[in-house]
Amino acid sequence: MAKYHRPRRGSLAFSPRKRAKKEVCRIRRETRVEGKLLQGFAGYKAGMTHVLVRDSIKGSPTYGQDVFTPVTVIEAPPMRVEGVRIYRVTPYGLKALTEAWKEQQLSRIEDAIAKYDGDELELRVIAATQPALISGVPKKKSDVMELMMSGDVNRDYDYVKERFNGEISVKDVFEAGDFVDVTAVTRGKGFQGPVKRWGVKIQNAKAQRAGRGRHVGTLGPWRPARVRWFVPQAGQTGYHQRTEYNKLILKIGEDGSEITPEGGFVKYGIVRNEYLLLKGSVPGPKKRLIRMNLSIRPHPEFGSPEITFICTASQQGCRKA
């Protein structure tokens, strides 16, 4: 009899599949994009629509034609510069030296820069979102996070000193045609069984004993006498931090009426601040905090996209009188 074999169900790349600790995602990367001071920004997911984009890729079958493209709308009001933190680069990672939360305390940062060599230091700005400016997000409390900078300590410090207690616009970080890596917490689905969580096959009628066959065929051999970690089992599904790479920014605008559908986005409302149009989908439900960083994976340069049409038709059947 031939040996039965098939690839395992589900990916082990994200194990353990536990709930994210918080919605303010932690960015762990150390790679920077040269030529940019700030490496990232944050906004809130408003919803999706579609646009027509003129294909500018030479050699493409649709070159010069308008291509239907789904887009995600991210509302991104200005972020406040609340403070600055300085790290020392060591063989064991970054070690925090000091931080400043008020303008009078910037002397701490200057003392640290004077004490250590500039190549051994790294500066990061502490910024906060302003959800109170957004009508679609029902909270006033800001989300505070660190934003990575260029790595040139003196240049970064001059920039932070100029913007301290001020605001940073999304146009100071990104521009149309840039690629970004999007990090967010996915939609939570609660406690689910192995069929939904891992995609295992439902047992046939003769193999069913309990649970209508929605269980794995075996939990493992007799030895070792334990259930190993890679056996598909029930547990938390969704609400995990995930990153999607190379999302193209099609447009950065200030007038939200250009992209808001009639009657507003379902379960969100009207976009009233600066916004981004990202090609494709992003993780998380509407109103979820979305962190965007300059892309660190190689990708082609397409230039600024030409959008010929933005759909603003109602998503709930409303029509203008």
C-alpha positions in Angstrom: 0.0 0.0 0.0 1.4 3.4 -0.9 2.3 5.8 1.8 -0.3 8.5 2.2 1.3 12.0 2.4 0.1 15.6 2.0 1.4 19.0 3.1 0.4 20.0 6.6 -2.6 22.2 7.1 -1.9 25.8 8.1 1.4 27.7 8.5 3.6 27.4 11.5 5.4 30.7 10.6 3.3 32.8 13.0 3.2 30.4 16.0 2.2 30.7 18.7 -1.1 32.3 17.6 -1.8 34.4 20.6 -3.7 37.7 21.0 -1.7 40.8 20.4 -0.8 42.6 23.6 -2.0 46.0 22.3 -3.1 47.7 19.1 -0.1 50.0 18.9 2.1 47.6 16.9 5.7 47.2 17.7 8.1 47.7 14.8 11.2 45.5 15.3 13.1 46.2 12.2 16.5 48.0 12.1 16.8 48.7 8.3 16.4 52.3 7.2 15.7 53.9 3.8 18.3 56.4 2.9 17.4 60.0 2.1 14.4 60.1 4.5 14.4 61.7 7.9 11.3 60.1 9.4 10.8 56.4 8.5 7.2 56.0 9.4 3.7 57.4 10.2 0.4 56.2 11.5 -3.3 56.5 10.6 -6.7 54.9 11.0 -8.4 52.6 8.5 -11.5 54.1 7.0 -12.6 51.5 4.4 -12.1 50.5 0.8 -13.2 51.8 -2.6 -11.9 51.5 -6.1 -10.1 53.8 -8.6 -9.0 53.7 -12.2 -5.2 54.1 -12.6 -3.4 54.8 -15.8 -0.9 51.9 -16.4 2.5 53.4 -16.9 4.5 50.2 -16.8 6.2 49.7 -20.2 5.8 46.2 -21.6 2.6 45.7 -19.6 -0.4 44.3 -21.7 -2.5 47.2 -20.4 0.1 49.9 -20.9 -1.5 53.3 -21.3 -4.9 52.0 -20.3 -7.0 52.7 -17.2 -6.9 49.7 -14.8 -9.5 48.9 -12.2 -7.7 49.0 -8.8 -9.1 48.4 -5.3 -7.7 50.8 -2.7 -7.7 51.2 1.1 -8.4 54.6 2.6 -6.2 55.5 5.6 -7.1 58.7 7.4 -3.9 60.2 8.8 -4.3 63.5 10.7 -1.0 65.2 11.8 0.9 63.5 14.6 2.1 65.5 17.7 5.8 65.4 18.7 5.6 64.6 22.4 9.2 63.8 23.1 12.5 62.3 22.0 14.5 59.3 23.2 18.1 58.5 22.5 19.7 55.1 22.5 23.2 53.7 22.5 24.0 51.0 20.0 25.7 48.1 21.7 26.6 44.5 20.7 23.5 43.4 22.7 21.1 45.8 21.0 19.9 49.3 21.7 20.2 50.6 25.3 18.2 53.7 26.2 20.3 56.5 27.6 17.7 59.2 28.3 14.6 60.8 27.0 13.0 64.3 27.0 9.3 65.0 27.2 9.4 68.8 27.6 11.3 71.4 25.7 13.3 72.4 28.7 14.7 68.8 29.0 16.3 68.8 25.6 19.6 69.6 27.3 19.7 65.9 28.3 19.8 64.8 24.7 22.5 67.4 24.0 24.6 66.1 26.9 24.3 62.5 25.6 25.3 63.5 22.1 28.3 65.3 23.5 29.4 62.4 25.7 29.3 59.6 23.1 30.4 59.3 19.5 27.6 60.0 17.0 28.1 56.6 15.3 27.2 54.9 18.6 23.9 56.7 19.1 20.4 56.5 17.6 17.6 59.1 18.0 13.9 58.3 17.8 11.0 60.7 18.1 8.1 59.9 20.4 4.9 60.9 18.5 1.2 60.6 19.3 -1.8 60.3 17.0 -4.8 62.7 17.3 -8.0 60.5 17.1 -10.0 63.4 18.5 -9.8 65.0 15.1 -11.4 62.0 13.4 -15.1 61.6 13.4 -15.1 57.9 12.6 -12.9 56.8 15.5 -14.9 56.9 18.8 -12.0 57.7 21.2 -10.1 60.7 22.4 -7.0 59.1 23.9 -3.9 59.3 21.7 -1.8 56.3 20.6 1.8 57.0 21.5 4.7 55.3 19.6 8.3 55.7 18.6 9.2 56.6 15.0 12.5 55.6 13.6 14.7 58.3 12.0 17.6 58.5 9.5 20.4 57.5 11.9 22.4 60.7 11.5 22.1 61.9 15.1 23.0 65.5 14.6 20.6 65.9 11.6 17.8 64.1 13.4 18.3 66.2 16.6 18.0 69.4 14.6 14.8 68.2 13.0 13.3 67.1 16.3 14.3 70.4 18.0 12.6 72.4 15.3 9.4 70.3 15.5 9.3 69.8 19.3 5.8 70.3 20.8 4.7 70.7 17.1 3.1 68.5 14.5 4.2 66.2 11.7 2.2 65.8 8.5 2.0 62.6 6.5 3.4 64.6 3.5 6.6 65.2 5.5 7.2 61.4 5.4 5.6 59.9 2.3 4.7 61.0 -1.2 2.6 59.4 -4.0 4.5 56.6 -5.6 6.3 55.4 -2.5 6.1 51.8 -1.3 5.3 51.2 2.4 5.2 48.3 4.7 1.9 48.2 6.6 1.7 46.8 10.1 -1.6 46.3 12.0 -3.5 44.0 14.3 -5.9 41.8 12.3 -9.6 41.3 12.9 -10.2 39.2 16.0 -12.4 36.1 15.6 -12.2 34.7 19.2 -11.8 31.1 20.2 -12.2 28.8 17.1 -11.8 25.1 16.4 -9.0 23.5 14.3 -11.1 23.5 11.1 -11.4 27.3 11.0 -8.1 28.0 12.7 -5.9 25.6 10.7 -8.0 24.4 7.8 -7.9 20.7 8.7 -10.2 18.4 6.8 -13.6 17.6 8.3 -13.8 13.8 9.2 -16.1 11.6 7.2 -19.2 9.9 8.7 -17.4 6.7 9.8 -14.6 8.6 11.6 -16.9 10.9 13.6 -17.2 10.4 17.3 -17.8 13.9 18.6 -18.0 17.4 17.4 -19.6 16.5 14.0 -16.1 15.5 12.7 -14.6 19.0 13.2 -11.4 17.7 14.9 -8.0 16.3 13.9 -7.7 12.6 13.2 -4.9 12.2 15.8 -3.1 14.3 18.4 0.2 12.4 17.7 2.0 9.0 18.5 2.3 7.3 21.8 5.9 8.4 22.1 6.7 11.1 22.9 3.9 11.0 25.4 2.8 14.6 25.0 1.0 16.7 22.4 3.5 18.6 20.4 3.2 22.3 19.6 2.7 21.9 15.9 -0.5 19.7 16.2 -3.5 21.7 15.0 -5.7 22.5 17.9 -8.4 25.0 18.9 -7.5 28.4 20.3 -7.4 32.1 19.6 -8.0 33.1 16.0 -7.3 36.6 14.7 -6.2 39.7 16.6 -2.6 39.0 15.7 0.0 41.6 14.6 0.8 41.2 10.9 2.9 43.1 8.4 2.3 43.3 4.7 5.1 44.5 2.4 5.3 46.8 -0.6 2.0 48.6 -0.5 1.9 51.3 -3.2 0.7 54.8 -2.2 -1.5 56.0 -5.1 -2.5 59.3 -3.6 -2.1 61.6 -0.6 -4.8 64.2 -0.3 -6.2 66.8 2.1 -9.9 67.1 1.0 -11.7 64.0 2.3 -14.8 64.7 0.2 -12.8 63.6 -2.9 -12.8 60.0 -1.7 -15.7 59.7 0.8 -18.7 57.8 -0.6 -22.2 59.2 -0.5 -23.4 58.6 3.0 -19.9 58.0 4.3 -17.9 54.8 4.7 -20.0 52.1 6.4 -19.2 51.8 10.1 -16.8 54.7 9.8 -18.3 57.9 8.5 -16.8 60.9 6.7 -13.0 61.5 6.1 -12.2 65.0 7.2 -8.4 65.0 7.5 -5.4 64.2 5.3 -5.7 60.7 3.8 -3.7 58.1 1.9 -4.9 55.7 -0.8 -3.0 52.4 -0.6 -3.2 49.9 -3.4 -4.9 46.7 -2.2 -6.0 45.7 1.3 -4.4 46.1 4.7 -4.8 44.0 7.9 -7.4 44.9 10.5 -11.1 46.1 10.6 -12.2 49.7 10.1 -11.1 52.2 12.8 -8.0 50.1 13.5 -4.7 51.8 14.0 -2.4 51.3 10.9 1.4 51.9 11.1 3.2 52.6 7.8 6.9 52.5 7.3 9.0 53.0 4.2 9.5 49.7 2.4 12.8 47.8 3.1 12.4 45.2 0.4 13.6 45.8 -3.2 10.8 46.9 -5.6 10.6 48.8 -8.9 10.1 52.5 -9.2 6.9 53.4 -10.9 6.8 57.1 -10.2 3.7 59.1 -9.2 0.5 57.2 -10.3 -2.1 58.9 -12.5 -5.6 58.4 -11.1 -8.4 59.1 -13.6 -11.4 58.1 -11.6 -12.3 57.6 -7.9 -15.5 55.8 -7.0 -17.7 57.8 -4.5 -20.9 55.8 -5.1 -22.8 55.0 -2.0 -21.8 51.8 -0.2 -25.3 51.5 1.5 -27.7 52.4 -1.3 -28.0 56.1 -0.5 -28.4 58.6 -3.3 -28.2 62.4 -3.4 -31.5 64.2 -3.6 
